[in-house]
Amino acid sequence: MMTLLAQADAGNFLNQVMEKGYFPWLLVVGGIVVCSIAKHTASAIKGVAKERTRREIAAFIAEGSMSPEQGEKLMKAGKGGSIC
């Protein structure tokens, strides 16, 4: 019984949105929210990968299979302008 009421309320909400002309605004705001979440998620993943790489380079230097100069060159290699 409750699901029928919830479906009826959702239908009324959608009808009101369509009748009052809020649909384009709802699409724009929804798109902005989705893009913002995607951007922040990608940034977090990139930060984690960068830190993991730094730790791996430090481990190679610590075990002696890489010189500190080589490690420093690798750290600086990724710094530059972004694509986007």
N, C-alpha and C positions, 0 to 999 in steps of 0.2 A: 504494500500500500504506500509506503514511504517513497519508494522509487518512482511510482507514478506521479506523485506530487513534485518530486525533484525534477522529473522530466518536463512536467507542465511549467514549472518555474523557469527552467532553462529555455524552453520554447518561448515563453513570454519575454524573457530577457533579450533573446535574439531578435524577436519581432520589434521590440522597442528600439534596439540598437539600429536595426535596418530602417525603421520608419523615421527616426529622428536624425539620420544622417551621420551617426557616430562611427559607422563602419570604416571609412577611410582613415579616420584618426586612430581607431583601434588597431588597424593594420600598421600604421606608421609607428605608433608607440610600441607595439609588439615587436616590430622589426628592430627598433633601436635596442630594446631589452635583450633580444636574442643575440644581436651583434655584439653588444657590450659583454654579455656573458661569455661568448665565444672568444673575444679578444682577451679577456682576463684569464680565461682557462689556458689559452695558448701561451700567454706570457708566463704563467706559473709553470707550465710544462717546460718551457725554454729555460727558465731559471734553475729548475731542478737538474736538467741535463747539463747545463753549464757548470753547476757545482759538482756534479758527479765527475765530469771531465777534469776539473781542477784537482779533485781528490785522487784520481787515477794517475795524473801526471806527478803529483806529490809522492805517490807510492812508488812510481818508477824511479824517481830521483832518490828516494830513501833506500831502495834496494840496490842502487848503483848501476842499473842498466841504462840510465840516462843522466847526462850531465845537467847541472843547474842551468847552464846557458841554453841547452836544447829545450829544457822545460820552459824557460822564459820566452824563447822564440815561439813555442807552441801556444803559450798563453796569449801572446800578442797577435798571433796569426788571425784569430777570429774577430779582432776589433777592427771595425771599419764602418762604412755607411750601411744602413739597412736597405733592403730591396724595396720595401713599401714606403 
